[in-house]
C-alpha cells in the first residue's frame, strides 16, 4: 500500500476482488443520476453504461495494465487505470466519487498515478483521451500540466459497452504530460 500522510489518503493496486467496486465507482462518476452530483458526468450526452465487469477484467489481466485505487478512511474514493505503452503510460477510466469531487482527491490520485508510471515503469510521459466537448474537464487537465496533442480519434459509436451517445459529433483528443 502507498500512503500520503498529508491528506490521509491511501493508495493501492487493485486486485480481481475489486472489479465490481471499480465498475460501480466509474459508473457513479460518469453516468446516471448520481453522476450529476459531481462535475465529471457524461450523462448529459451519453446514456447507458461507461464500463462493465468484462472490460475491467480484461484491462486488469493485461501484463502492463493496473488499476490504482484511492481510499479515505477505508472507503473507495477514486480509481484510475494505467497501461504501460513503451516509454509512455496511458491513463484511463479516471474516476472520483461524485460526492467528493472538487476536494482534491482527483489531483492526489493523478499525481500518484504519474509517480507510479514514472518510478515503476520509467515512463517519460502520461497520455489520455478526453471527449472534446468536456471543456471543464479539459481545463482541469490543463491546470494539471497536460497539453493537447492535436491528435483526434472518433468516438467509438459502434461499441455499445461505452454507452449510447445522444449526439453525433463526439470526438476524442489525446492529451499528454511529461512526467
Secondary structure by P-SEA (a helix, b strand, c coil): ccccccccbbbbbbcccaaaaaaaaaaaacccccccccccccccccccccccaaaaaaaaacccbbbbbbbccccccbbbbbbbcccbbbbccccccccccccaaaaaaaaaaaaaaaaccccccccccccccaaaaaaaaaaaccccccccccccccccccccccccbbbbbbbbbcc
